[in-house]
Amino acid sequence: MTAEGHLLFSIASAVFAKNAGLTPVLAEGDWWHIVPAAVLTCLLPDIDHPRSFLGQRLKLISTPIARAFGHRGFTHSLMAVFVALTLLYLKVPETWLIPADVLQGMVLGYLSHIAADMLTPAGVPLLWPCRWRFRFPIVTPHKNNQLERILCIALFGFSVWMPQGLPETQAVRWSSQLIHTFQGGFNRFIIHQQN
């Protein structure tokens, strides 16, 4: 997916997560914390590609990461999110209090990048170091890909349109049903990959 696609997808994901109330922090969080935080980190996984938008600007960091892990390796996995959060909690001084909605927005932006790359034929090694590639190939990697734009704009439109202000029990029920649906699809995908 292109940098433009990742930016659009992260904004749509942030709006969706806020409106759906996927977590209590996101439901109560400030729009001006969540959306910019998601945009800030949505290109970060591509630091492993020296010719990416971010990689071109941070070559001193990008090149060694690319050599160590390759493109769509460690940085496109759940392990990267876990390591980053662990380092953040261990290394950030308590005086640098990062609001919870900003932190969840940053995680959301990073995860939106991984989810968007799962929509391409190459997929991502979600469970790195395991080499399984998780993919739902909807978007093909072409510059000026109209399908990519349409998909991101449709997600954004759905996110804005979806009902807001649901009572907490309905929002929790709605998000848990969504999670169960994804878990069922994930389990079927794993069984299919093993056969």
KEKE-3310 file (N, C-alpha, C; in steps of 0.2 Angstrom, whole numbers, plus 5000, padded with zeros to 4 digits):
npx = (5004:5002:5010:5001:4989:4991:4990:4977:4970:4974:4968:4954:4953:4956:4945:4935:4938:4936:4923:4917:4920:4930:4939:4938:4946:4948:4935:4931:4941:4950:4947:4957:4968:4969:4967:4978:4989:4988:4990:5003:5011:5007:5015:5027:5030:5036:5049:5058:5061:5071:5068:5055:5043:5046:5058:5067:5069:5075:5087:5098:5093:5084:5091:5100:5090:5083:5093:5094:5081:5074:5061:5045:5046:5051:5046:5033:5025:5016:5024:5033:5025:5023:5036:5039:5030:5034:5047:5044:5037:5047:5057:5053:5053:5044:5040:5037:5023:5012:4997:4984:4975:4982:4993:4986:4981:4992:4997:4986:4987:4999:4995:4985:4993:4999:4987:4982:4992:4990:4980:4986:4993:5006:5005:5008:5020:5013:5014:5028:5043:5038:5036:5024:5013:5000:4986:4974:4971:4966:4969:4980:4998:5000:5006:4996:4984:4968:4958:4963:4962:4948:4944:4949:4942:4929:4930:4932:4920:4911:4915:4912:4899:4893:4883:4884:4887:4881:4874:4885:4884:4879:4889:4900:4896:4894:4907:4913:4907:4912:4925:4924:4920:4931:4940:4935:4936:4950:4954:4948:4957:4969:4968:4966:4978:4986:4982)
npy = (4994:5011:5027:5037:5029:5022:5033:5038:5026:5025:5036:5033:5022:5027:5035:5026:5017:5026:5030:5017:5014:5005:5003:5008:5019:5025:5027:5038:5046:5061:5068:5076:5070:5057:5055:5063:5056:5043:5045:5049:5038:5029:5026:5021:5007:5004:5008:4999:4999:5006:5014:5018:5031:5036:5029:5035:5047:5044:5037:5032:5025:5017:5009:4999:4992:4987:4978:4969:4963:4964:4969:4971:4962:4960:4973:4973:4966:4958:4957:4968:4978:4974:4974:4988:4994:4989:4994:5007:5009:5005:5014:5027:5042:5045:5058:5062:5060:5052:5054:5042:5041:5046:5037:5025:5029:5030:5016:5011:5018:5012:4998:4999:5001:4989:4981:4986:4983:4969:4968:4967:4957:4952:4952:4950:4946:4942:4935:4935:4928:4918:4912:4913:4921:4933:4937:4945:4947:4961:4973:4978:4981:4995:5011:5025:5019:5016:5008:5006:5019:5021:5010:5015:5027:5023:5015:5026:5033:5024:5024:5037:5037:5027:5023:5034:5037:5026:5017:5011:4998:4993:4997:4990:4977:4977:4979:4968:4958:4960:4957:4944:4939:4942:4934:4921:4921:4922:4910:4900:4904:4900:4886:4883:4887:4878:4866)
npz = (5000:4997:5004:5004:5005:5017:5026:5024:5027:5041:5047:5044:5052:5065:5067:5066:5077:5087:5086:5087:5100:5104:5114:5131:5134:5121:5117:5126:5123:5117:5101:5095:5100:5097:5083:5077:5083:5078:5065:5066:5068:5058:5047:5052:5052:5039:5041:5038:5025:5014:5003:5006:5011:5024:5026:5016:5022:5034:5033:5040:5050:5044:5034:5042:5048:5038:5033:5043:5045:5033:5021:5027:5038:5054:5058:5054:5062:5076:5087:5086:5090:5103:5108:5106:5115:5127:5128:5128:5140:5149:5147:5146:5155:5170:5171:5158:5155:5144:5137:5139:5129:5118:5117:5114:5102:5095:5095:5088:5075:5071:5070:5061:5049:5048:5046:5034:5025:5026:5017:5004:4991:4996:5010:5028:5041:5053:5065:5068:5074:5066:5050:5043:5032:5033:5024:5015:5000:4993:4988:4975:4972:4965:4959:4961:4964:4962:4968:4980:4986:4985:4994:5006:5007:5008:5020:5028:5026:5031:5044:5049:5046:5054:5069:5082:5100:5107:5120:5133:5135:5123:5114:5119:5117:5103:5099:5104:5097:5085:5087:5090:5077:5069:5075:5073:5059:5058:5064:5055:5044:5049:5050:5037:5031:5037:5031)
capx = (5000:5006:5010:4994:4984:4992:4988:4970:4968:4975:4963:4948:4954:4955:4938:4931:4939:4933:4915:4914:4922:4934:4941:4935:4950:4946:4928:4931:4947:4950:4949:4964:4974:4968:4968:4985:4993:4987:4994:5010:5014:5005:5020:5032:5032:5040:5056:5062:5062:5075:5065:5049:5042:5049:5065:5071:5070:5078:5091:5103:5090:5081:5096:5102:5084:5081:5098:5093:5075:5071:5055:5039:5048:5049:5042:5026:5022:5013:5030:5036:5021:5024:5043:5039:5026:5038:5052:5041:5035:5053:5062:5050:5052:5037:5038:5034:5017:5009:4990:4982:4972:4988:4996:4981:4980:4999:4996:4981:4990:5004:4992:4982:4998:4999:4981:4982:4997:4987:4975:4990:4995:5012:5004:5013:5022:5010:5017:5035:5047:5035:5036:5017:5010:4993:4984:4967:4973:4961:4973:4986:5002:5002:5005:4990:4979:4961:4955:4966:4959:4941:4943:4950:4937:4923:4930:4931:4913:4907:4917:4909:4891:4891:4879:4888:4883:4878:4875:4891:4883:4879:4896:4904:4893:4895:4914:4915:4904:4916:4931:4923:4919:4938:4943:4932:4939:4957:4954:4947:4962:4975:4966:4967:4985:4989:4981)
capy = (5000:5018:5031:5040:5024:5021:5039:5038:5020:5026:5041:5030:5017:5030:5037:5019:5015:5031:5029:5011:5013:4999:5003:5014:5025:5027:5030:5044:5050:5067:5067:5079:5066:5050:5055:5064:5050:5037:5047:5050:5031:5024:5025:5018:5000:5004:5010:4993:4999:5012:5018:5021:5038:5037:5026:5040:5053:5042:5031:5030:5020:5012:5004:4993:4988:4983:4973:4964:4960:4964:4973:4967:4957:4961:4979:4972:4960:4960:4957:4974:4982:4972:4977:4995:4996:4987:4999:5014:5009:5005:5020:5034:5045:5047:5065:5062:5057:5052:5053:5035:5041:5047:5030:5020:5031:5028:5009:5010:5020:5006:4992:5001:5000:4981:4978:4988:4978:4962:4968:4966:4950:4950:4950:4952:4940:4945:4931:4935:4926:4913:4915:4913:4927:4934:4941:4945:4951:4965:4979:4976:4986:4999:5018:5028:5013:5019:5004:5008:5025:5019:5006:5019:5032:5019:5014:5032:5035:5020:5026:5043:5036:5022:5026:5036:5038:5020:5016:5008:4990:4991:4998:4984:4971:4978:4978:4961:4954:4961:4954:4936:4938:4942:4928:4915:4921:4920:4902:4897:4905:4896:4879:4883:4888:4871:4861)
capz = (5000:4996:5010:5004:5007:5024:5029:5024:5031:5048:5049:5044:5057:5071:5067:5067:5083:5092:5086:5089:5107:5104:5121:5135:5133:5114:5117:5130:5122:5113:5094:5093:5103:5094:5075:5075:5086:5073:5059:5067:5068:5053:5042:5055:5050:5033:5042:5036:5018:5013:4998:5008:5012:5030:5025:5013:5027:5040:5030:5045:5054:5039:5031:5046:5050:5032:5032:5049:5045:5027:5021:5029:5043:5061:5060:5052:5066:5083:5091:5086:5094:5110:5110:5107:5121:5133:5129:5130:5148:5153:5146:5146:5162:5172:5169:5151:5154:5138:5139:5137:5122:5113:5117:5111:5095:5092:5093:5082:5069:5069:5068:5054:5044:5047:5043:5027:5022:5025:5011:4998:4990:4999:5017:5033:5045:5059:5071:5067:5069:5062:5043:5040:5029:5034:5019:5012:4994:4989:4984:4971:4973:4960:4960:4959:4964:4963:4972:4987:4988:4986:5000:5012:5008:5010:5027:5032:5026:5035:5051:5050:5046:5059:5074:5088:5106:5109:5127:5134:5135:5116:5111:5121:5114:5096:5098:5106:5092:5079:5088:5089:5070:5067:5078:5069:5052:5059:5066:5049:5040:5051:5048:5029:5030:5039:5026)
cpx = (5004:5006:5003:4989:4985:4989:4980:4967:4968:4969:4956:4948:4953:4948:4933:4932:4936:4926:4913:4916:4925:4937:4938:4939:4949:4939:4928:4937:4945:4952:4955:4970:4974:4970:4976:4990:4993:4991:5001:5014:5012:5010:5026:5034:5036:5047:5060:5063:5065:5072:5058:5049:5047:5057:5069:5073:5075:5083:5096:5100:5087:5085:5098:5096:5082:5086:5096:5087:5072:5064:5049:5041:5046:5045:5035:5023:5020:5019:5033:5032:5022:5031:5043:5036:5030:5044:5050:5040:5042:5057:5059:5050:5045:5035:5036:5027:5013:5002:4988:4979:4977:4991:4992:4981:4987:4999:4991:4983:4995:5000:4988:4986:4998:4993:4980:4986:4994:4982:4979:4992:5001:5010:5009:5014:5019:5013:5024:5038:5045:5034:5029:5015:5003:4991:4977:4968:4967:4964:4979:4991:5004:5001:4999:4984:4972:4957:4957:4962:4951:4940:4944:4945:4931:4924:4929:4924:4909:4908:4913:4901:4889:4888:4884:4883:4879:4879:4881:4890:4882:4885:4900:4902:4895:4903:4916:4912:4909:4923:4930:4922:4926:4941:4941:4935:4947:4958:4953:4954:4968:4974:4968:4974:4989:4988:4984)
cpy = (5006:5022:5034:5035:5023:5027:5039:5032:5022:5031:5038:5025:5021:5033:5031:5017:5020:5030:5023:5010:5007:4998:5008:5020:5029:5031:5037:5049:5056:5066:5070:5075:5060:5050:5057:5059:5044:5039:5048:5043:5027:5023:5021:5011:5000:5007:5005:4993:5006:5017:5020:5028:5040:5035:5031:5045:5051:5036:5028:5024:5015:5007:4998:4989:4984:4977:4967:4960:4960:4968:4968:4961:4959:4967:4978:4966:4963:4961:4964:4979:4981:4975:4984:4998:4995:4992:5006:5014:5008:5011:5027:5036:5046:5054:5067:5059:5058:5050:5046:5036:5042:5040:5025:5022:5029:5020:5008:5012:5014:5000:4993:5000:4992:4979:4980:4984:4971:4962:4967:4959:4948:4949:4953:4946:4942:4941:4930:4933:4920:4916:4915:4920:4928:4939:4940:4950:4955:4970:4976:4982:4990:5006:5020:5023:5016:5015:5005:5014:5024:5015:5011:5024:5029:5017:5020:5034:5031:5022:5032:5042:5032:5026:5028:5037:5032:5020:5011:5000:4988:4992:4992:4978:4971:4976:4971:4956:4954:4957:4946:4935:4937:4935:4921:4915:4919:4913:4898:4898:4901:4889:4878:4883:4881:4866:4861)
cpz = (5000:5003:5010:5007:5014:5028:5030:5028:5039:5051:5049:5050:5064:5072:5069:5074:5089:5092:5088:5097:5108:5111:5125:5134:5126:5114:5121:5128:5117:5105:5092:5096:5098:5087:5074:5078:5081:5067:5060:5067:5062:5048:5045:5053:5044:5034:5040:5029:5016:5008:5000:5010:5019:5029:5021:5017:5033:5038:5035:5049:5049:5036:5036:5048:5044:5031:5037:5047:5038:5027:5023:5033:5050:5062:5058:5056:5073:5088:5091:5090:5101:5112:5111:5113:5127:5134:5131:5138:5152:5153:5146:5153:5164:5171:5162:5150:5148:5139:5136:5130:5117:5112:5113:5103:5091:5090:5088:5076:5066:5067:5062:5048:5043:5044:5036:5023:5021:5019:5004:4997:4994:5007:5022:5038:5052:5066:5071:5074:5065:5055:5040:5038:5030:5028:5017:5006:4991:4985:4981:4972:4967:4962:4958:4959:4966:4968:4979:4990:4989:4992:5006:5013:5010:5017:5031:5032:5031:5043:5053:5051:5052:5065:5080:5094:5108:5116:5128:5133:5127:5113:5113:5117:5106:5095:5099:5100:5086:5080:5087:5081:5067:5069:5074:5062:5053:5060:5059:5044:5042:5049:5041:5028:5032:5035:5020)
residu = (MET:THR:ALA:GLU:GLY:HIS:LEU:LEU:PHE:SER:ILE:ALA:SER:ALA:VAL:PHE:ALA:LYS:ASN:ALA:GLY:LEU:THR:PRO:VAL:LEU:ALA:GLU:GLY:ASP:TRP:TRP:HIS:ILE:VAL:PRO:ALA:ALA:VAL:LEU:THR:CYS:LEU:LEU:PRO:ASP:ILE:ASP:HIS:PRO:ARG:SER:PHE:LEU:GLY:GLN:ARG:LEU:LYS:LEU:ILE:SER:THR:PRO:ILE:ALA:ARG:ALA:PHE:GLY:HIS:ARG:GLY:PHE:THR:HIS:SER:LEU:MET:ALA:VAL:PHE:VAL:ALA:LEU:THR:LEU:LEU:TYR:LEU:LYS:VAL:PRO:GLU:THR:TRP:LEU:ILE:PRO:ALA:ASP:VAL:LEU:GLN:GLY:MET:VAL:LEU:GLY:TYR:LEU:SER:HIS:ILE:ALA:ALA:ASP:MET:LEU:THR:PRO:ALA:GLY:VAL:PRO:LEU:LEU:TRP:PRO:CYS:ARG:TRP:ARG:PHE:ARG:PHE:PRO:ILE:VAL:THR:PRO:HIS:LYS:ASN:ASN:GLN:LEU:GLU:ARG:ILE:LEU:CYS:ILE:ALA:LEU:PHE:GLY:PHE:SER:VAL:TRP:MET:PRO:GLN:GLY:LEU:PRO:GLU:THR:GLN:ALA:VAL:ARG:TRP:SER:SER:GLN:LEU:ILE:HIS:THR:PHE:GLN:GLY:GLY:PHE:ASN:ARG:PHE:ILE:ILE:HIS:GLN:GLN:ASN)
# end
